[in-house]
């Protein structure tokens, strides 16, 4: 998943975007990574860029087949990381080697951020082992 995320750097940002040629948001980025890993699930749509709840996100991820880890857990490449950029916003990052990939609305594209997560980590999601 991390390799796919890095390969998508430079793709245009688009709220509810699901296609790298027309644009991606953070959920679209995660979806493209999951598709590349041959993982099938129903991807949410129709949400607001602000709002939602940690409980609803966690419940969806658990139903979809992800294990949830606390923010202090060791990160692995390919993890989907839930962060809190503001009190009213949730955002997904994809863990890559030495940093994170995410769909950056302000820059208008998918970017790689080296180093630590740029916002507080709330939860770490990893595909459950069979």
C-alpha positions, 0 to 999 in steps of 0.5 A: 500500500505504501508504494502505491501511495507514494506513486500517487504523489502529485495527483490532484486533490478533489473532495470525494475524488476516487480516481487518480486522473480526476483527483483524490481526497484522503479516502480516495487515496486510501481506496486506491492503495487498497485496490492496489493491494487487491482488497475489496470494500465499499468506500464511503462517499457523500461526507462533509470535509468537516464533521463525523466522529472517531467512533463512526470511523473506527466502526467502519474500519473494523467492519471493513477488516482493519485492526485498530491500534492506539496512537502510540503503537509502532507504525508500519508502512501501509498503515492508514493513520487517522489524524485530527488536523482541527477540532472539526476535521478528521483526515487519513494519512498513509504511512510510507518509508520515513514519512506519510502520504496524504491528499492535501486540500490546501496544496491541491494535490497528494503529497509526501510529508517526511518525518513525523505526522503533521497532526496528532495521531488519533488511531492507526488502522492496519489490515487484519491478519487472516 
